Amino acid sequence: MKIAFAAMAAAMLAVHPVQAQTAQGQTTPAPVAEDFKPSSLNQPGQQYPQVNSQGYVRFRVAAPDATSVKVSLGLGGRGGTTLAKAPDGSWTGTTEGPLDEGFHYYHLSIDGGTFNDPGTLNFYGSTRWESGIEIPAKDADFYALKDVPHGKVEQILFASPSTGTQRRAFVYTPPGYEKNSSTRYPVLYLQHGWGEDETAWSNQGHANLILDNLIAAGKARPFLIVMTYGMTNEVRPGGLASFDIKPFQTVLLNELIPYVDGHYRTRADQKHRAMAGLSMGGFETKLIALKNLDRFAYIGLLSGGTVSPEDVNTTPGYRDKVKLTFVSFGSRELEGGRAGPPGGPKVDPRANAEALKAAGVPSAFYVSPGTGHEFLSWRRSLYEMAPMLFRD
C-alpha cells in the first residue's frame, strides 16, 4: 500500500523576541542577559555554544580562513544566525531571539559548505548527523537523569530475510528486568520521525529516562520499548509520495516482533503490545496497527495524524480490540484548530478525539503547551501516554 506522505519538516526552529513594556505601554526588545552557560549537549570541555536564561544561544567557531559562517537551525537548515569574524580568526554570533525550550538540530554553513559544530554532540536527523542544542525546559524534571533505578537500552541485530540484511533495533528493558527472571513484560514498539533513525527516541527523546522516572514514581507499569528503523534513507523530501509501507510492515510483523518475543521475556499477545510513533512514525503506526488489530491493543499517534469515527467504523474489530487510542500535538501545530502534514488535508484532531469519547471508544487527546513539531512535544506526549498503557 503506497501512502501519500508529505515531507515531514519536523523539529523546525521557532524564535520569539523577548519583549519588555515601556512607560508608554509600548513593547521593546528586552536586553539580552549576559548569563550564558555552555549547552548541556556540548562535547566534553567545550565552552560553545552557550545558552542564557532567556533561551538565546551564542555560537563561537574557529575558522580563521573562512569568509562567511552561518548557523542553520532546524531540519532543512531554515532560519539561522550569521556569525561575525574576530581578529583571532574565531566567528561569534547570538540568535536574534530566544529559541523554544527543548531540543533543536543545527549545522554550520562555512563558505557554502555544510559542517557540524565541533563543540556539540551529533544527533541523527534530516537523514544526516546534525549538531544538537538543548534549551532547558521549565518542566524538564520528568526526563531528567535522577538517582532512581535505571533500565537498560541495548542494541540488537536481527535477521531480515525480506530485505536480505541484518537490521538494528534498540530495546529498553525496565529496572529489575534481570533480577525478576520469572516476570514477563508488555512491549511498546515506538517509531521515529522522517529523516531520523532508531537512535532518536533514546538520544533526542530520552524515552528511557522518562520511563525510569515514571516507574520509580509508581505512575507507569514496567514495559519494554523497542525502537527500530522505519524507512529508507534513499527517500528524500519530495519523494515520500511513493513511500511504500509494505516492506517495513513485513520487517516489523514477521521479523522484529518474533525476534523480540523469542529473545526477551515478553507477554507475547495482542493485549500486551502497543505501537506508537512521532510524525511519520505516527502515520506508519496508523497504517500498520489499524490493519493488524490482532497484534496491537494500544495505538499512539504523536503529531502523526488522527483517528476519526470513520476510521473506527471502517476498521473491523476496532471497538472490541483497541484498548486505547492516544493522539497528541504541540499547541502551535493546532493553531487555527486544525493540523495535518504539509501540503496535505487539514483535519481537526480535537473534534475527532471528542467524537471518539462520545462514541465510547477508549481514547485520550493531549496538547503540549507552547511547542510545535518538536521533541519537547513528543517527550511530553510519551510522558502522558505511558501511564495509560497496559493497565489491565
Residue pairs with C-beta under 8 A, 6 or more apart in sequence:
1 244
1 245
1 246
1 287
2 241
2 242
2 243
2 244
2 245
3 243
3 244
3 245
3 283
3 287
4 241
4 344
5 194
5 240
5 241
5 243
5 280
5 283
5 341
6 240
6 241
6 341
6 342
6 343
6 344
7 194
7 237
7 238
7 240
7 342
7 343
8 193
8 194
8 195
8 240
8 279
8 280
8 341
8 342
8 373
9 74
9 75
9 76
9 78
9 237
9 342
9 373
10 75
10 125
10 193
10 194
10 195
10 196
10 278
10 279
10 280
10 303
10 373
10 374
11 74
11 75
11 103
11 104
11 105
11 125
11 193
11 373
11 374
11 375
12 74
12 75
12 76
12 78
12 79
12 372
12 373
12 374
13 73
13 74
13 78
13 79
13 99
13 100
13 104
13 106
14 99
14 100
14 332
14 372
14 374
15 73
15 79
15 95
15 96
15 97
15 98
15 99
16 97
16 98
16 100
17 29
17 96
17 97
17 98
18 29
18 30
18 54
18 97
18 98
19 27
19 28
19 29
19 30
20 27
20 28
20 29
20 30
21 27
22 28
30 54
32 52
32 54
32 56
32 94
33 52
33 53
33 54
33 56
34 52
35 52
35 53
36 50
36 51
36 52
36 56
36 58
37 50
37 51
37 52
38 46
38 47
38 48
38 49
38 50
39 49
39 50
39 51
39 57
39 120
39 133
39 134
40 134
40 136
41 120
41 121
41 132
41 133
41 134
42 48
42 49
42 119
42 120
42 121
43 118
43 119
43 120
43 121
46 118
46 119
46 120
47 60
47 119
48 58
48 59
48 60
48 61
48 119
49 57
49 58
49 59
49 60
49 117
49 119
49 120
49 133
50 57
50 58
51 57
51 58
51 133
51 134
51 135
51 136
52 58
54 98
55 98
55 99
55 100
55 101
55 135
56 94
56 95
56 97
56 98
56 99
57 81
57 94
57 95
57 99
57 133
57 135
58 92
58 93
58 94
58 95
59 71
59 81
59 83
59 91
59 92
59 93
59 94
59 117
60 83
60 90
60 91
60 92
60 119
61 69
61 83
61 90
61 91
61 92
61 108
61 110
61 117
61 118
61 119
62 89
62 90
62 91
63 69
63 89
63 90
63 91
63 110
64 88
64 89
64 90
65 89
66 85
66 91
66 110
66 111
67 111
68 82
68 109
68 110
68 111
68 112
69 82
69 83
69 85
69 91
69 108
69 109
69 110
70 80
70 81
70 82
70 83
70 108
70 109
71 80
71 81
71 83
71 93
71 106
71 107
71 108
71 109
71 117
72 78
72 79
72 80
72 106
72 107
72 108
72 109
72 114
73 79
73 80
73 81
73 95
73 99
73 104
73 105
73 106
74 104
74 105
74 106
75 105
75 125
75 126
75 130
75 195
76 126
76 237
77 107
77 109
77 114
80 109
81 93
81 94
81 95
81 96
82 93
83 91
83 92
83 93
84 91
84 92
84 93
85 91
86 92
98 135
99 133
99 135
100 135
100 370
100 371
100 372
100 374
100 376
101 135
101 136
101 137
101 138
101 370
101 371
101 376
102 134
102 135
102 137
102 371
102 374
102 375
102 376
102 379
103 123
103 132
103 133
103 134
103 135
103 204
103 374
103 375
103 376
104 132
104 133
104 134
104 135
104 374
105 123
105 125
105 126
105 130
105 131
105 132
106 117
106 130
106 131
106 132
106 133
107 114
107 115
107 116
107 117
107 130
107 131
108 114
108 115
108 116
108 117
108 131
109 115
116 122
116 129
116 130
116 131
117 131
120 131
120 132
120 133
121 131
121 132
122 129
122 130
122 131
122 132
123 129
123 130
123 131
123 132
123 199
123 200
123 203
123 204
124 130
124 196
124 197
124 199
124 200
124 203
125 195
125 196
125 200
125 204
126 195
127 195
127 233
127 236
132 204
137 376
139 380
142 210
142 213
142 214
142 379
142 380
142 383
143 206
143 209
143 210
143 213
143 379
143 383
144 209
144 213
145 209
146 209
146 212
146 213
146 216
148 175
148 212
148 213
148 216
149 175
149 176
149 212
149 215
149 216
150 175
150 208
150 212
151 172
151 173
151 174
151 175
151 177
151 208
151 211
151 212
151 215
152 172
152 173
152 177
153 170
153 171
153 172
153 202
153 208
154 170
154 171
154 173
155 168
155 169
155 170
156 168
156 169
156 170
156 171
156 259
156 260
156 263
157 166
157 167
157 168
158 166
158 167
158 168
158 169
158 255
158 256
158 259
159 166
159 167
159 255
159 259
160 166
160 167
160 251
160 255
161 255
162 247
162 250
162 251
162 254
162 255
163 247
163 251
167 228
167 229
167 251
167 255
167 256
168 198
168 228
168 229
169 198
169 226
169 227
169 228
169 229
169 256
169 260
170 198
170 199
170 201
170 202
170 226
170 227
170 228
171 224
171 225
171 226
171 227
171 260
171 264
172 202
172 207
172 208
172 211
172 224
172 225
172 226
172 227
173 185
173 224
173 264
174 185
174 211
174 212
174 215
174 222
174 223
174 224
175 212
175 215
175 216
175 222
176 183
176 222
177 183
177 185
177 222
177 265
181 265
183 265
184 265
184 266
184 267
185 222
185 223
185 224
185 264
185 265
185 266
185 267
185 272
186 221
186 223
186 224
186 266
186 267
186 272
186 273
186 274
186 389
186 390
187 223
187 224
187 225
187 226
187 260
187 264
187 266
187 267
187 272
187 273
187 274
188 223
188 224
188 225
188 226
188 274
188 275
188 276
188 298
188 386
188 389
189 226
189 228
189 252
189 256
189 257
189 273
189 274
189 275
189 276
189 296
190 201
190 207
190 225
190 226
190 227
190 275
190 276
190 277
190 281
190 382
191 227
191 228
191 230
191 275
191 276
191 277
191 278
191 280
191 281
191 282
191 284
191 285
192 198
192 200
192 201
192 227
192 229
192 230
192 277
192 278
192 280
192 281
193 200
193 277
193 278
193 279
193 280
193 281
193 304
194 231
194 240
194 279
194 280
196 204
197 229
198 227
198 228
198 229
199 227
200 227
201 207
201 225
201 227
202 208
202 227
204 375
205 278
205 375
205 378
205 379
205 382
206 379
207 225
207 227
207 382
208 225
210 379
210 382
210 383
210 386
211 220
211 223
211 225
211 386
214 220
214 383
214 386
214 387
215 221
215 222
219 386
219 387
220 386
220 387
220 389
221 389
221 390
221 391
223 389
223 390
224 260
224 264
224 266
226 256
226 260
228 251
228 252
228 256
230 248
230 277
230 280
230 281
230 284
231 243
231 248
231 280
235 242
235 243
240 280
245 284
245 287
245 288
248 284
248 288
249 287
249 288
249 292
252 288
253 288
253 292
253 295
257 273
257 295
260 266
261 268
266 272
270 293
270 294
270 295
270 296
270 297
270 321
271 297
271 323
271 392
272 297
272 390
273 295
273 296
273 297
273 298
274 296
274 297
274 298
274 299
274 300
274 324
274 389
274 390
275 285
275 288
275 289
275 296
275 298
275 299
275 300
276 282
276 285
276 298
276 299
276 300
276 301
276 302
276 326
276 382
276 385
277 283
277 284
277 285
277 300
277 301
277 302
277 304
278 302
278 303
278 304
278 378
278 381
279 302
279 303
279 304
279 373
280 304
281 302
281 304
282 300
282 301
282 302
282 303
282 304
282 305
283 301
283 304
283 305
283 341
284 304
285 299
285 300
285 301
285 304
286 299
286 301
286 304
286 305
286 307
286 311
289 295
289 296
289 299
290 299
290 311
290 315
290 318
291 315
293 315
293 316
293 317
293 318
293 321
293 322
294 317
294 321
296 322
297 321
297 322
297 323
297 324
298 322
298 323
298 324
298 326
298 388
298 389
298 390
299 307
299 322
299 324
299 325
299 326
300 324
300 326
300 327
300 328
300 381
300 385
301 307
301 326
301 327
301 328
302 328
302 377
302 378
302 381
302 382
302 385
303 328
303 329
303 330
303 333
303 339
303 373
303 377
303 378
303 381
305 327
305 340
305 341
305 347
305 349
306 327
306 339
306 347
306 349
306 352
306 353
307 325
307 327
307 352
307 356
307 363
308 347
308 352
308 355
309 352
309 355
309 356
309 359
311 318
312 318
312 319
312 356
312 359
312 361
318 361
319 360
319 361
322 361
322 362
323 362
323 392
324 362
324 363
324 364
324 388
324 389
325 356
325 361
325 362
325 363
325 364
326 363
326 364
326 365
326 366
326 381
326 384
326 385
326 388
327 349
327 352
327 353
327 363
327 364
327 365
327 366
328 365
328 366
328 367
328 368
328 377
328 380
328 381
328 384
328 385
329 339
329 349
329 366
329 367
329 368
329 377
330 367
330 368
330 370
330 371
330 372
330 373
330 374
330 376
330 377
331 367
331 368
331 369
331 370
331 371
331 372
332 370
332 371
332 372
333 339
333 372
333 373
333 377
334 349
334 350
334 367
337 348
337 350
338 346
338 347
338 348
339 346
339 347
339 348
339 349
340 346
340 347
349 365
350 365
350 367
353 363
353 364
353 365
354 365
356 363
357 363
364 384
364 385
364 388
366 380
366 381
366 384
366 385
368 376
368 377
368 380
368 381
371 377
371 380
